[in-house]
Amino acid sequence: MANEARIAMIRERITRALNPVLVEIEDESHKHAGHPGARSGGGHFNVHIVADAFAGISLIKRHRMVYDAVGDAMHTEIHALSIRAETPDEAGTH
């Protein structure tokens, strides 16, 4: 799967699960060429998600929510996912 398709898949799954105000996805796969994990073909992505769903939720639980949203793609299409998960108030979008 091309990284553009991976980004679209990640965005769709996060949007469906968390109804975010903002989803930004940055592909950093090119920075990991030659990295042992990159050989599997999975991409390296940074995601910034702003969602009301994170209100009152600890950082670790927010990350679990994102991992649950992307589901099985973490074992196939995604090798590494760096997550920044904020509420609208934390992100200053309200």
GIVENKA-V580311 format. One record per residue. N is the residue number from 1. RES is the residue in one small letter. SS is DSSP state (H for helix, E for strand, C for the rest). OMEGA is omega as a letter, one per 30 degrees, with the letter a starting at -180 (999 if undefined). D_FIRST is the distance of its C-alpha to the first C-alpha in Angstrom with 1 decimal. Layout:
BEGIN
N,RES,SS,OMEGA,D_FIRST
N,RES,SS,OMEGA,D_FIRST
END
This chain:
BEGIN
1,m,C,l,0.0
2,a,C,a,3.8
3,n,H,l,6.4
4,e,H,l,8.3
5,a,H,l,6.3
6,r,H,l,6.6
7,i,H,l,10.1
8,a,H,l,10.9
9,m,H,l,10.1
10,i,H,a,12.2
11,r,H,a,14.8
12,e,H,a,15.2
13,r,H,l,15.8
14,i,H,a,18.1
15,t,H,a,19.9
16,r,H,a,20.5
17,a,H,a,21.8
18,l,H,a,23.8
19,n,C,a,24.7
20,p,C,l,24.6
21,v,C,a,26.7
22,l,E,l,24.2
23,v,E,l,20.6
24,e,E,a,19.5
25,i,E,l,16.3
26,e,E,l,16.2
27,d,E,l,13.4
28,e,C,a,15.4
29,s,H,a,13.0
30,h,H,l,15.0
31,k,H,a,18.1
32,h,H,l,17.0
33,a,C,a,16.3
34,g,C,l,18.4
35,h,C,a,18.6
36,p,H,a,18.6
37,g,H,a,16.0
38,a,H,a,13.5
39,r,H,a,13.8
40,s,H,l,11.8
41,g,C,l,8.6
42,g,C,a,8.9
43,g,E,l,9.7
44,h,E,a,13.3
45,f,E,l,14.3
46,n,E,l,17.7
47,v,E,l,18.5
48,h,E,a,21.9
49,i,E,l,22.9
50,v,E,a,26.3
51,a,C,l,27.4
52,d,H,a,30.8
53,a,H,a,29.3
54,f,H,a,29.8
55,a,C,l,33.6
56,g,C,a,35.7
57,i,C,l,32.8
58,s,C,a,32.7
59,l,H,a,30.0
60,i,H,l,28.8
61,k,H,l,28.7
62,r,H,l,26.8
63,h,H,l,24.1
64,r,H,l,24.2
65,m,H,l,23.8
66,v,H,l,20.6
67,y,H,l,19.2
68,d,H,a,20.4
69,a,H,a,18.7
70,v,H,l,15.1
71,g,H,a,16.2
72,d,H,l,14.3
73,a,H,l,11.1
74,m,H,a,13.5
75,h,H,a,13.5
76,t,C,a,9.9
77,e,C,a,7.4
78,i,E,l,10.4
79,h,E,a,12.9
80,a,E,a,15.4
81,l,E,l,16.5
82,s,E,a,19.7
83,i,E,l,21.4
84,r,E,a,24.3
85,a,E,a,25.5
86,e,E,l,28.7
87,t,C,l,31.0
88,p,H,l,32.0
89,d,H,l,35.3
90,e,H,a,33.8
91,a,H,a,31.6
92,g,C,a,34.6
93,t,C,l,33.0
94,h,C,999,36.0
END
